[in-house]
Amino acid sequence: AFKGYSGYPYTLCVSVNEEVIHGFPLREKVFAAGDIVSVDCGVVKDGFVGDAAKSFVVGSYLCEKDRLLLQRTEESLFKGIEIACAGNRLGDIGFAVQSCVESAGFSVIRDYVGHGVGLSLHEDPQVPNYGRQNSGMLLRTGMTLAIEPMVASGHYSLEILEDGWTAVTADRSRAAHFEHDIAILEDGPKILSRL
């Protein structure tokens, strides 16, 4: 789903350390022990799009701050998913993600957000990882959303590298990214992108 999308030249996004999203999967990228590597993948199957991301650590060593960064980013994803029920609002998802992240001293990226997903890779509505409770669009049964917290260990400001795609933290702090597609069903959210 990614290759050729708005001119993106690769099938995967592979972002390392301060690279938040849209990093190129280049052969020149050599991972070192302790690196945080985020892999974002999109597919098209029977006309429908799937989109998911996960962050990994290279090797077994991870400093405490980085361990907490990955833990809280993934935890914030599931907090956002839990609240994605019919009758709640988009702001409730963002509030749940933001509260989980900021309570650990990290910051949610504001320049990029989750999104609707289905027949196209990026559909309405936008799903920010920050927000106010009881604000925004009403969530309805049948909606399919990609919820994707992108979190920095420092400030949330970003810069785009010369390749025109790779978004990095302006302060070069490390980042993590987790994403699942969900469907809002009558009995609550269902994760569509779980292995």
C-alpha positions in Angstrom: 0.0 0.0 0.0 3.0 2.3 0.5 5.1 1.9 -2.7 4.2 4.8 -4.9 1.7 6.4 -2.5 2.2 10.1 -3.0 5.5 9.2 -4.5 6.9 7.2 -1.6 9.6 4.9 -3.2 9.5 1.9 -0.9 7.2 -0.8 0.4 8.1 -0.4 4.1 8.9 2.5 6.4 11.9 1.8 8.6 12.7 4.5 11.1 15.6 4.3 13.5 16.1 6.2 16.9 15.2 9.9 16.3 13.5 9.0 13.0 9.8 9.1 13.9 8.1 7.9 10.7 8.6 7.5 7.0 12.3 6.4 7.2 13.7 4.7 4.1 14.6 1.0 4.4 18.1 1.6 2.9 20.9 -1.0 2.8 23.2 1.6 4.2 21.3 1.6 7.5 23.3 -0.6 9.8 21.6 -1.2 13.1 23.5 -1.2 16.4 22.7 -2.8 19.7 20.3 -0.6 21.6 18.8 1.0 18.5 15.1 1.5 18.4 13.7 0.4 15.0 10.2 1.2 14.0 8.7 -0.8 11.1 5.5 0.5 9.4 3.8 -1.8 6.8 0.8 -1.3 4.6 -0.9 -3.9 2.4 -3.8 -4.1 0.0 -5.9 -7.3 0.1 -9.1 -7.9 -1.8 -9.3 -4.1 -2.3 -9.0 -3.2 1.4 -6.0 -1.6 3.0 -4.3 -2.7 6.2 -1.7 -0.6 8.0 0.3 -1.5 11.1 3.5 -0.5 12.9 5.7 -1.8 15.7 8.9 -0.6 17.3 11.7 -3.0 18.3 15.0 -2.8 20.1 18.1 -4.3 18.5 19.7 -6.8 20.8 18.9 -7.3 24.4 20.2 -4.1 25.9 17.9 -1.2 26.4 18.4 1.7 28.8 15.6 2.4 31.3 14.3 5.5 29.5 14.1 3.7 26.2 12.4 0.7 27.7 9.8 3.0 29.3 9.4 4.8 25.9 8.5 1.6 24.1 6.4 0.4 26.9 4.3 3.6 27.2 4.0 4.0 23.5 2.5 0.5 23.1 0.4 0.9 26.2 -1.0 4.2 24.9 -2.0 2.4 21.7 -4.1 -0.1 23.7 -5.5 2.7 25.9 -6.7 4.4 22.7 -8.2 1.2 21.3 -10.0 0.5 24.6 -11.8 3.8 24.4 -12.7 3.4 20.7 -16.3 2.4 21.3 -19.5 3.6 19.6 -20.9 6.6 21.5 -17.5 7.9 22.5 -15.7 10.6 20.5 -12.5 11.0 18.6 -11.2 13.3 21.4 -11.6 10.5 23.9 -9.0 8.4 21.9 -6.5 11.2 21.7 -7.0 12.1 25.4 -6.4 8.4 26.4 -3.2 8.2 24.3 -1.9 11.6 25.4 -2.6 11.0 29.1 -0.7 7.7 29.1 2.3 9.2 27.3 2.6 12.5 29.1 2.2 10.9 32.5 5.6 9.2 31.8 7.2 12.5 30.8 7.2 11.8 27.0 5.4 13.8 24.3 3.0 12.7 21.5 3.8 13.8 18.0 1.3 16.4 16.7 2.3 16.8 13.1 1.2 13.3 12.1 -2.0 11.4 13.3 -3.9 8.2 12.9 -6.6 8.0 10.3 -9.6 6.2 8.9 -8.6 3.1 6.8 -10.5 0.9 4.4 -10.6 1.3 0.6 -7.8 3.9 0.8 -4.7 4.1 3.0 -5.6 7.5 4.6 -9.3 8.2 4.9 -11.3 10.5 7.1 -11.4 11.0 10.0 -8.0 12.0 11.2 -7.3 10.4 14.6 -5.0 12.6 16.7 -3.0 11.2 19.5 -3.9 14.2 21.7 -7.2 15.7 22.5 -10.0 16.6 25.0 -12.5 14.2 26.3 -16.0 14.5 24.9 -14.8 16.4 21.8 -14.7 15.7 18.1 -16.6 13.3 15.9 -18.9 10.8 17.4 -17.6 7.2 17.0 -20.1 4.9 15.3 -20.4 1.1 14.8 -18.8 0.1 11.5 -16.0 2.7 11.5 -12.5 1.4 10.8 -9.6 3.4 12.2 -5.8 3.2 12.3 -4.7 4.3 15.7 -1.0 5.0 15.8 0.7 6.8 18.6 4.1 8.3 17.6 5.9 9.3 20.8 9.2 11.2 21.4 11.3 11.0 24.5 11.9 14.7 24.2 9.9 17.5 22.5 7.3 16.7 19.8 8.7 19.2 17.2 9.8 17.5 14.0 12.0 18.2 11.0 11.9 16.5 7.6 15.2 15.3 6.2 16.5 16.1 2.7 14.9 13.0 1.3 11.6 14.8 1.7 10.0 12.0 3.7 11.9 11.0 6.9 10.5 12.9 9.9 12.9 13.2 12.8 12.6 14.8 16.2 14.0 18.3 16.1 15.9 17.8 19.3 17.1 14.3 18.1 15.5 12.6 21.0 14.5 8.9 20.4 11.0 8.0 19.2 8.7 5.0 19.1 5.7 4.2 16.9 3.0 1.5 17.3 -0.1 1.1 15.2 -3.2 -1.2 14.8 -6.2 -1.1 12.6 -9.5 -1.5 14.4 -13.1 -1.9 13.6 -15.7 -0.5 16.0 -18.3 -3.2 16.5 -21.4 -3.3 18.6 -19.6 -5.1 21.4 -16.5 -2.8 21.3 -13.4 -2.4 19.2 -11.8 -5.3 17.3 -8.1 -5.3 16.4 -7.8 -6.2 12.7 -4.0 -6.1 12.4 -3.0 -8.5 15.1 -0.9 -11.5 14.0 
